[in-house]
Amino acid sequence: MNNNKNFESAELSCKQQAIITVVYDAVQACEGDTVALLGLLRQLEQLHREIRDGVFQESLPVNRRQLYSLLKDIESEGGWPYIERMRLQAFLANLPQEAAEENSHEVLESDRSYG
């Protein structure tokens, strides 16, 4: 029975590695194309949401022992999975200075037209 668990774990690990490889290949294919990279990030976020709200929630513990085991695993293996969105200020900080100045002038001009 333990050999079967080890085999299933190794098979899952191989599948996860295949997913990682495919995602990195997609990233390389999109390199330099901001819109394509943004689309890839959106798709990954959507997959995360679907897994979390679907099969993950359905598999949550039904007793204290299972809950303790899950919490222990979360703590020891790196915490809760989370896909963070880039904050607007961090996004703007990565813009070249010329583009940032151009955008700030456009914002000021649009504010004046409404004022």
MODELLER restraints for C-alpha pairs under 7 A, 6 or more apart:
rsr = mdl.restraints
at = mdl.atoms
rsr.add(forms.Gaussian(group=physical.xy_distance, feature=features.Distance(at['CA:27:A'], at['CA:37:A']), mean=6.86, stdev=0.5))
rsr.add(forms.Gaussian(group=physical.xy_distance, feature=features.Distance(at['CA:30:A'], at['CA:36:A']), mean=5.68, stdev=0.5))
rsr.add(forms.Gaussian(group=physical.xy_distance, feature=features.Distance(at['CA:30:A'], at['CA:37:A']), mean=5.73, stdev=0.5))
rsr.add(forms.Gaussian(group=physical.xy_distance, feature=features.Distance(at['CA:45:A'], at['CA:83:A']), mean=6.69, stdev=0.5))
rsr.add(forms.Gaussian(group=physical.xy_distance, feature=features.Distance(at['CA:61:A'], at['CA:67:A']), mean=5.19, stdev=0.5))
rsr.add(forms.Gaussian(group=physical.xy_distance, feature=features.Distance(at['CA:74:A'], at['CA:80:A']), mean=6.23, stdev=0.5))
rsr.add(forms.Gaussian(group=physical.xy_distance, feature=features.Distance(at['CA:92:A'], at['CA:100:A']), mean=6.87, stdev=0.5))
